[in-house]
């Protein structure tokens, strides 16, 4: 049986909507979902975002595929 998607991508999709609370008020948020069509920017067909926020809800750092 041929796999159509990497196992790691399924794990990423499973993290969608999860928020982890860290020490000193920091928190991490995961967003990952399927898009209607893959593109050069989103070759696997999954839009994703991983962000770290401080206790004031300010985004400290983020990783995503929103930009080429």
C-alpha positions in Angstrom: 0.0 0.0 0.0 1.5 3.4 -1.0 1.3 6.2 1.5 0.0 9.5 0.0 1.4 11.7 2.7 4.3 11.7 5.1 3.5 10.5 8.6 5.0 13.7 10.1 2.4 15.8 8.2 -0.4 13.9 9.9 1.2 14.6 13.2 1.4 18.3 12.3 -2.4 18.3 11.4 -3.1 16.6 14.7 -1.5 19.6 16.5 -4.0 22.1 15.0 -5.5 24.3 17.6 -3.3 23.1 20.5 -1.9 25.6 22.9 0.9 24.7 25.3 1.4 26.9 28.4 5.0 27.4 29.5 6.8 28.9 32.5 6.6 32.6 33.2 3.4 33.1 31.2 4.8 32.1 27.8 2.7 29.9 25.5 3.0 28.2 22.1 0.2 27.9 19.6 0.0 25.4 16.7 -2.2 25.9 13.6 -2.1 23.5 10.7 -4.8 22.6 8.2 -5.3 21.3 4.7 -5.8 23.8 1.9 -7.9 23.2 -1.2 -5.0 23.0 -3.6 -1.2 22.6 -3.2 0.9 25.4 -4.6 4.6 26.2 -4.9 4.3 28.0 -1.6 2.4 25.1 0.0 3.7 22.0 -1.8 2.3 19.5 0.7 -1.1 21.2 0.8 -0.9 22.1 4.5 -0.9 25.7 5.8 0.9 25.9 9.1 1.9 28.3 11.8 3.9 27.8 15.0 4.1 30.8 17.3 5.6 31.7 20.7 3.8 34.4 22.7 4.8 36.1 26.0 2.6 36.7 29.0 1.2 39.9 27.4 0.0 37.8 24.4 2.6 39.4 22.2 4.0 37.2 19.4 7.7 36.7 20.2 8.6 34.4 17.2 6.8 32.5 14.6 7.3 30.0 11.8 4.8 29.5 9.0 4.6 29.0 5.3 2.7 32.3 4.6 5.6 33.8 2.7 7.9 32.4 0.0 
